[in-house]
Amino acid sequence: MKKQEGVHKCCFSCTICPNGTHLNTTDPYNVIKCNKTQWSAGGNTSCIELQLEYVKFSDPTAIVIMTGTVILLAFIVAISVLFALNYNTPVVRSAGGPMCFIILGCLGLCSISVFFFFGEPSVAFCVLRYFPFLLFYTVCVACFLMRSFQIAFVFKISAKFQNISGIWTKYNLHWIFISAAFFLQAILLIVRYSLEPPTKEKYYCDRNITVCDLKKFQTDSLISFILISVMVFLCFCFSYAGKDFPKNYNEAKTITFCMFLLILIWISFGTFAHVLDGKNIDVSHAVATLLSLYSLLLVYFLPRCYIILFKPEKNTEQYFQDLIQSYTRSCSQ
């Protein structure tokens, strides 16, 4: 563009138009800014439409992650069938009985969120990316919290106070807590997303990177995150308190390891989310979501499947009674 020098228009110097602007030849003295969805490099006489970028379903990374999600769903179905066929065995009952199927069902519902990290984002995609995961993940963590509390505290206290276990079972306190956590999280999410749904679209110079606004989502869902984080922390503490259980009765150790993996996965994602930008955040978020689901499924359920299939001698009433009686005698001494 022409930059006038002095009082006469015939005295001027030439300046390269800055990025994001263009020069109209009818007015060589003033640059015109590009529209929000356009861009131009320095020294251009026109603007071009921004290239739309998002993680497509056909992207190799997306295919790998979605394949992993389908495999996860297959594992969930297989484990559910195996546990249903062996429902009355000590291994299934000690793992939570009906609570196992709630955890497995919620893990399956959580995995649906992974598919919405790919394709062109919309408000609906952004909601379905976060809402099912947060809601049903809360139920999973609440179930693990109740299991860890039962085995670490009720189990220990009942050795000295016989009526504690009876009160816990009679009033179904564990189901009351799980239901309360579910309804509280559902209310929080519905109110938050009804008032202000997640937003999308970010512009980086020559690219239009269409993503769900993660920072806004984290801010809006802060109470929901706090609820899950507190339950994970309590679950870790309760299960860690049961680390001195009999060597072969390792449910407390299993839950402790599950919670440790969850903490590690989400801290790692939070670290990478501040380094990455654009669609790379979506990929890392999808990976973190999938890994957190696999960690609960494999670490908690796989050892029990192994006992059912390959160690049937450890899946008997007598075997579990011997473990419990041995531990009770050691506590009373």
Helices and strands as residue ranges (DSSP letters): E 2-4, E 12-14, E 21-23, E 31-33, E 38-39, E 48-49, E 51-53, H 60-85, H 90-94, H 98-111, G 112-117, H 123-149, I 150-154, H 155-157, H 162-170, H 173-195, E 200-204, E 207-212, H 214-220, H 222-241, H 251-273, H 279-296, I 297-301, H 302-310, G 312-314, H 317-332
